């Protein structure tokens, strides 16, 4: 039995089509959702990601305010720019692309963003709201994972989910979303990581395995039970002389072998990736709606 491939691109397109219609409705009321994007330095992965975000904004009618700063930018200058965007009525969401250069304190930067414009869902106020089950901007990648499951007809309620990886960007928030008493949750969740003993014992019992460890081949076929759903969040560059770029992208899952055991699986690229940007657009549109509901 070969797994059905979850097409993240296709699901992202369906969600974006709905968002585009929502943006058109807002435009009739004279409201244009705005996203302020900040990129410090010239990390190639961050650059291509930011370019993809701008293109996605353009496609659905979101105004994108693009700020590309040199790697030498000071923390003070960066926070001054964030304050300007916090006070700009045209901007409903602010995204500071991580990682930042070493001399800048990421926490200080995340704290500087107005929680009402924190469309990445990383501000401690939004994280706290998410954990306590209050309405908040959900972090884009974990929310994207949940939407992939829902759109693929996977039953989350009552499922046993094992997440491999405990980062603040994916592992921890995803676990919090999935255990909530909500339509996105009601799962039983185990979070595994580099210090977990006998990792395979946990993953073999799971109905849904989410790999977010940041290391190729973390999940192999013998670690998956027959018919499990496998979501691969990992994006790793590995050398490949046959490619023009000299490398190719792989996830954290041994895709070719695991797909022979799983019932559903996401590819890399083309799985979780397109959903991350889509949920960022979703949060930006939601922020514009919220601001314009509050002000009446």
SEPAKE-965672 format. One record per residue (C-alpha): z, x, y; residue in three letters; residue number from 1. Coordinates in pm, 1 decimal, always signed. Each point is the difference from the previous one (the first is absolute). Layout:
REC;Z;X;Y;ALA;NUM
...
% end
This chain:
REC;+0.0;+0.0;+0.0;UNK;1
REC;-106.1;+149.6;+330.5;UNK;2
REC;+188.9;-106.0;+312.6;UNK;3
REC;-148.5;-219.2;+268.8;UNK;4
REC;-39.0;+211.4;+314.3;UNK;5
REC;+177.2;-138.9;+307.4;UNK;6
REC;-253.9;+33.7;+280.8;UNK;7
REC;+210.3;+79.2;+309.0;UNK;8
REC;-308.3;+12.5;+221.5;UNK;9
REC;-103.6;-352.2;-93.9;UNK;10
REC;+350.6;-146.1;+43.2;UNK;11
REC;+35.7;+183.0;+334.4;UNK;12
REC;-331.3;-149.7;+114.7;UNK;13
REC;+119.3;-353.3;-88.0;UNK;14
REC;+321.8;+48.1;+199.9;UNK;15
REC;-189.1;+157.1;+291.9;UNK;16
REC;-240.6;-294.6;+12.1;UNK;17
REC;+301.0;-232.8;+47.6;UNK;18
REC;+146.5;+234.7;+263.2;UNK;19
REC;-332.4;+6.5;+186.4;UNK;20
REC;+5.0;-380.4;+14.6;UNK;21
REC;+361.0;+13.8;+127.2;UNK;22
REC;-96.7;+252.4;+269.3;UNK;23
REC;-287.9;-226.1;+108.0;UNK;24
REC;+247.7;-290.7;+35.1;UNK;25
REC;+231.2;+215.7;+214.4;UNK;26
REC;-298.1;+106.4;+214.1;UNK;27
REC;-56.9;-366.8;+90.1;UNK;28
REC;+346.0;+8.5;+159.4;UNK;29
REC;-84.0;+324.1;+181.5;UNK;30
REC;+208.7;+215.3;-236.8;UNK;31
REC;-137.8;+324.0;-142.1;UNK;32
REC;+230.3;+179.6;-247.6;UNK;33
REC;+33.1;+367.4;+102.5;UNK;34
REC;+92.5;+303.7;-209.9;UNK;35
REC;+106.6;+329.4;+158.0;UNK;36
REC;-75.3;+288.7;-235.5;UNK;37
REC;+146.3;+348.2;+50.2;UNK;38
REC;-122.5;+304.9;-188.2;UNK;39
REC;+162.9;+336.0;+72.4;UNK;40
REC;-187.2;+308.5;-123.4;UNK;41
REC;-303.2;+14.9;-226.1;UNK;42
REC;+115.2;-55.4;-358.3;UNK;43
REC;-331.8;-89.8;-174.9;UNK;44
REC;+149.0;-278.0;-217.8;UNK;45
REC;+173.6;-156.8;+302.8;UNK;46
REC;-318.7;+25.4;+206.3;UNK;47
REC;-212.7;-181.3;-257.2;UNK;48
REC;+273.2;-262.4;-44.1;UNK;49
REC;+24.1;-65.0;+375.0;UNK;50
REC;-381.1;-25.6;+24.8;UNK;51
REC;-0.5;-256.9;-282.1;UNK;52
REC;+269.6;-199.4;+183.1;UNK;53
REC;-201.8;-5.9;+322.4;UNK;54
REC;-310.3;-117.5;-184.8;UNK;55
REC;+202.4;-275.4;-171.6;UNK;56
REC;+143.7;-113.7;+337.2;UNK;57
REC;-349.3;-18.6;+147.0;UNK;58
REC;-130.9;-202.3;-295.5;UNK;59
REC;+254.5;-280.0;+37.6;UNK;60
REC;+26.0;-0.3;+380.6;UNK;61
REC;+326.4;+187.2;+62.2;UNK;62
REC;+16.5;+215.6;+313.9;UNK;63
REC;+76.3;+360.5;-97.1;UNK;64
REC;+154.7;+242.5;+250.6;UNK;65
REC;-66.0;+342.1;-147.6;UNK;66
REC;+221.4;+294.1;+99.1;UNK;67
REC;-83.9;+338.1;-153.7;UNK;68
REC;+235.4;+274.3;+108.2;UNK;69
REC;-5.6;+376.2;-65.1;UNK;70
REC;+239.2;+144.9;-260.4;UNK;71
REC;+183.2;+175.2;+287.3;UNK;72
REC;+112.7;-334.3;+150.3;UNK;73
REC;+376.4;-0.2;+60.5;UNK;74
REC;+235.7;-266.6;-133.8;UNK;75
REC;+77.2;-102.0;+360.1;UNK;76
REC;-371.6;-55.5;+76.3;UNK;77
REC;-48.3;-199.7;-319.1;UNK;78
REC;+299.5;-225.4;+71.6;UNK;79
REC;-125.0;-51.5;+358.0;UNK;80
REC;-331.2;-124.9;-142.7;UNK;81
REC;+186.2;-233.3;-241.6;UNK;82
REC;+199.6;-140.1;+293.8;UNK;83
REC;-322.8;-65.0;+188.5;UNK;84
REC;-138.2;-192.2;-301.3;UNK;85
REC;+333.0;-185.1;-42.4;UNK;86
REC;-43.6;-131.9;+354.2;UNK;87
REC;-373.0;-72.2;-21.4;UNK;88
REC;-56.1;-378.6;-40.2;UNK;89
REC;-345.2;+63.4;-156.4;UNK;90
REC;+165.5;+182.2;-293.7;UNK;91
REC;+164.0;-202.8;-279.2;UNK;92
REC;+34.1;+277.4;-255.8;UNK;93
REC;+66.7;+374.7;+17.0;UNK;94
REC;-87.7;+237.0;-278.2;UNK;95
REC;+99.1;+366.7;+6.8;UNK;96
REC;-187.1;+176.9;-278.3;UNK;97
REC;+230.9;+202.7;-225.6;UNK;98
REC;+55.3;+282.7;-79.4;UNK;99
REC;+70.6;+136.3;+348.9;UNK;100
REC;-0.3;+372.0;+87.8;UNK;101
REC;+317.8;+181.8;-113.7;UNK;102
REC;+150.2;+32.8;+351.5;UNK;103
REC;+16.9;-378.8;+45.0;UNK;104
REC;+285.7;-205.1;-146.3;UNK;105
REC;-165.0;-291.7;-184.7;UNK;106
REC;+317.5;-211.4;+11.2;UNK;107
REC;+29.4;+29.6;+377.5;UNK;108
REC;-363.7;-108.0;+32.2;UNK;109
REC;+38.3;-299.8;-233.7;UNK;110
REC;+313.9;-107.9;+189.3;UNK;111
REC;-189.6;+14.5;+331.4;UNK;112
REC;-242.8;-272.7;-112.5;UNK;113
REC;+93.1;-352.3;+108.9;UNK;114
REC;+91.6;-181.4;-329.1;UNK;115
REC;-210.8;-297.4;+118.7;UNK;116
REC;-305.1;+232.6;+0.1;UNK;117
REC;+91.3;+199.0;-312.0;UNK;118
REC;-294.3;-116.2;-212.7;UNK;119
REC;+62.5;+280.5;-250.5;UNK;120
REC;+337.1;-156.1;-85.0;UNK;121
REC;+185.7;+333.0;+16.6;UNK;122
REC;+248.8;-67.4;+281.7;UNK;123
REC;+358.5;-24.5;-138.0;UNK;124
REC;+31.4;-348.9;+153.1;UNK;125
REC;-303.6;-123.7;-194.2;UNK;126
REC;+111.2;+182.7;-314.6;UNK;127
REC;+340.4;-171.2;+31.4;UNK;128
REC;-162.8;-340.3;+44.8;UNK;129
REC;-219.2;+59.0;-305.0;UNK;130
REC;+298.6;+102.1;-216.4;UNK;131
REC;+202.0;-304.7;+104.7;UNK;132
REC;-293.9;-233.9;-58.8;UNK;133
REC;-66.9;-89.3;+364.3;UNK;134
REC;-350.1;-29.1;+142.6;UNK;135
REC;-124.2;+345.6;+95.4;UNK;136
REC;-312.3;+213.7;+6.1;UNK;137
REC;-28.6;+123.1;-358.6;UNK;138
REC;-113.3;+361.2;-50.7;UNK;139
REC;-376.1;-5.6;-56.4;UNK;140
REC;-42.8;+176.4;-335.4;UNK;141
REC;+278.9;-186.6;-187.4;UNK;142
REC;-115.3;-331.4;+147.2;UNK;143
REC;-355.7;+89.0;-102.9;UNK;144
REC;+117.8;+64.3;-358.1;UNK;145
REC;+169.0;-342.2;-13.2;UNK;146
REC;-311.7;-173.2;+138.5;UNK;147
REC;-217.1;+177.4;-260.1;UNK;148
REC;+223.3;-138.6;-275.7;UNK;149
REC;-1.4;-352.9;+146.8;UNK;150
REC;-378.8;-5.7;+54.2;UNK;151
REC;-53.2;+127.5;-355.7;UNK;152
REC;+203.4;-287.7;-144.0;UNK;153
REC;+287.0;+221.6;-119.7;UNK;154
REC;+327.9;-189.5;-35.1;UNK;155
REC;+265.6;+194.7;+191.5;UNK;156
REC;+286.1;-244.6;-54.0;UNK;157
REC;+207.4;+107.4;-299.9;UNK;158
REC;-216.7;+307.7;-63.2;UNK;159
REC;+160.3;+335.7;-80.8;UNK;160
REC;-139.6;+251.3;+249.4;UNK;161
REC;+44.0;+376.4;-17.3;UNK;162
REC;-80.3;+194.2;+316.5;UNK;163
REC;-42.2;+374.7;-39.7;UNK;164
REC;+78.1;+153.7;+341.2;UNK;165
REC;+276.1;-62.6;+254.4;UNK;166
REC;-157.5;+83.3;+336.2;UNK;167
REC;+87.1;-193.2;+315.8;UNK;168
REC;-368.8;-84.1;+36.9;UNK;169
REC;-67.3;-151.4;-344.6;UNK;170
REC;+265.1;+10.6;-273.5;UNK;171
REC;+310.6;-124.0;+180.0;UNK;172
REC;-163.5;-275.7;+209.8;UNK;173
REC;-207.4;-124.3;-295.4;UNK;174
REC;+313.8;-32.7;-214.3;UNK;175
REC;+164.8;-197.2;+282.4;UNK;176
REC;-294.0;-237.7;+40.9;UNK;177
REC;-27.7;-66.2;-374.3;UNK;178
REC;+368.2;-84.8;-52.6;UNK;179
REC;+13.3;-248.5;+290.2;UNK;180
REC;+50.6;-367.5;-68.9;UNK;181
REC;-347.0;-80.7;+134.4;UNK;182
REC;-357.4;-77.4;-111.2;UNK;183
REC;-69.2;+375.3;+19.9;UNK;184
REC;+295.2;+87.2;-220.9;UNK;185
REC;+243.1;-122.5;-267.0;UNK;186
REC;-82.0;+297.7;-220.9;UNK;187
REC;+245.6;+228.4;-180.6;UNK;188
REC;-55.2;+350.6;+132.0;UNK;189
REC;+83.4;+352.7;-115.8;UNK;190
REC;-75.0;+293.1;+231.6;UNK;191
REC;-64.7;+331.1;-176.5;UNK;192
REC;-44.1;+344.4;+157.1;UNK;193
REC;-1.1;+375.3;-66.4;UNK;194
REC;+360.4;-5.6;-123.7;UNK;195
REC;-48.8;-293.4;-237.7;UNK;196
REC;+73.8;+88.2;-361.4;UNK;197
REC;-247.6;-119.3;-264.6;UNK;198
REC;-243.9;-153.8;+247.6;UNK;199
REC;-225.6;-129.9;-278.8;UNK;200
REC;+284.0;-214.2;-142.5;UNK;201
REC;+6.7;-196.2;+326.2;UNK;202
REC;-375.2;-27.9;+56.6;UNK;203
REC;-67.3;-110.1;-360.2;UNK;204
REC;+210.9;-312.4;+49.6;UNK;205
REC;-167.7;-100.1;+326.9;UNK;206
REC;-231.5;-295.7;+52.3;UNK;207
REC;-115.1;+163.8;+324.2;UNK;208
REC;+2.1;+376.1;+66.2;UNK;209
REC;-49.5;+127.6;+355.1;UNK;210
REC;-71.9;+371.9;+23.3;UNK;211
REC;+89.5;+146.3;+340.0;UNK;212
REC;+115.1;+349.7;-89.8;UNK;213
REC;-268.4;+204.4;+174.9;UNK;214
REC;-92.1;+203.9;-306.6;UNK;215
REC;-307.7;-30.8;-229.1;UNK;216
REC;+50.2;-118.9;-359.8;UNK;217
REC;+362.0;-105.6;+56.3;UNK;218
REC;-76.5;-312.0;-205.9;UNK;219
REC;-176.5;+56.0;-332.4;UNK;220
REC;-116.2;-251.3;-262.2;UNK;221
REC;+302.8;+52.4;-227.8;UNK;222
REC;+227.2;-109.3;+288.5;UNK;223
REC;-153.9;-346.9;+31.2;UNK;224
REC;+49.3;-303.0;-220.9;UNK;225
REC;-304.0;-187.1;-125.9;UNK;226
REC;-117.5;-253.1;+263.2;UNK;227
REC;+210.9;+128.6;+291.6;UNK;228
REC;-126.5;-17.7;+360.5;UNK;229
REC;-35.2;+344.5;+160.1;UNK;230
REC;-14.8;+53.7;+377.7;UNK;231
REC;-82.1;+354.2;+109.5;UNK;232
REC;+109.8;+81.5;+355.9;UNK;233
REC;-52.6;+377.1;-34.1;UNK;234
REC;-272.9;+184.9;+185.5;UNK;235
REC;-35.9;+362.2;-108.7;UNK;236
REC;-278.9;+247.2;+74.4;UNK;237
REC;-101.3;+209.1;-298.7;UNK;238
REC;-260.7;+277.0;-7.3;UNK;239
REC;-340.7;-108.3;-124.2;UNK;240
REC;-284.0;+251.5;+46.2;UNK;241
REC;-255.4;-269.3;-95.0;UNK;242
REC;+79.1;-189.1;+322.7;UNK;243
REC;-151.9;+96.2;+336.4;UNK;244
REC;+348.9;-4.0;+156.0;UNK;245
REC;+133.7;+222.1;-279.5;UNK;246
REC;+265.7;-257.2;-96.3;UNK;247
REC;+42.9;-355.2;-125.3;UNK;248
REC;+273.6;-257.5;+43.9;UNK;249
REC;+214.7;-110.4;-292.1;UNK;250
REC;+312.5;-212.7;-24.2;UNK;251
REC;+329.1;+54.8;-182.8;UNK;252
REC;-128.2;-173.9;-314.4;UNK;253
REC;-219.1;+144.5;-276.0;UNK;254
REC;-251.2;-276.3;+77.7;UNK;255
REC;-252.5;+43.0;-284.4;UNK;256
REC;+261.2;-10.2;-277.0;UNK;257
REC;+243.8;-246.3;+157.2;UNK;258
REC;-273.6;-257.5;+63.8;UNK;259
REC;-46.2;-29.5;-377.3;UNK;260
REC;+356.0;-135.4;-31.3;UNK;261
REC;+64.4;-185.0;+325.6;UNK;262
REC;-114.2;-356.4;+68.5;UNK;263
REC;-61.3;+66.6;+371.1;UNK;264
REC;-22.1;+330.0;+187.3;UNK;265
REC;-84.1;+121.2;+350.8;UNK;266
REC;-249.1;+284.1;+46.6;UNK;267
REC;+37.1;+294.1;+242.2;UNK;268
REC;-173.7;-18.2;+241.0;UNK;269
REC;-73.7;-370.8;+54.0;UNK;270
REC;+328.6;-150.3;-116.9;UNK;271
REC;+309.1;+6.7;+220.4;UNK;272
REC;-161.5;+198.4;+287.2;UNK;273
REC;-209.1;-278.7;+158.5;UNK;274
REC;+304.5;-230.9;-16.5;UNK;275
REC;+219.6;+232.2;+208.0;UNK;276
REC;-231.2;-25.0;+301.3;UNK;277
REC;-46.2;-374.0;-56.3;UNK;278
REC;+376.5;-65.4;+13.5;UNK;279
REC;+20.2;+205.4;+321.0;UNK;280
REC;-261.4;-234.0;+151.5;UNK;281
REC;+196.3;-296.9;-137.4;UNK;282
REC;+322.1;+120.7;+167.6;UNK;283
REC;-181.5;+57.8;+331.4;UNK;284
REC;-143.7;-352.4;+0.1;UNK;285
REC;+343.8;-142.8;-94.6;UNK;286
REC;+158.9;+194.8;+287.8;UNK;287
REC;-252.1;-142.9;+248.4;UNK;288
REC;+72.3;-352.3;-129.8;UNK;289
REC;+377.1;+51.7;+17.6;UNK;290
REC;-7.6;+135.7;+353.0;UNK;291
REC;-208.0;-292.5;+117.8;UNK;292
REC;+221.7;-256.1;-173.3;UNK;293
REC;+317.1;+153.3;+147.3;UNK;294
REC;-134.8;-0.9;+353.3;UNK;295
REC;-63.2;-378.5;+6.0;UNK;296
% end
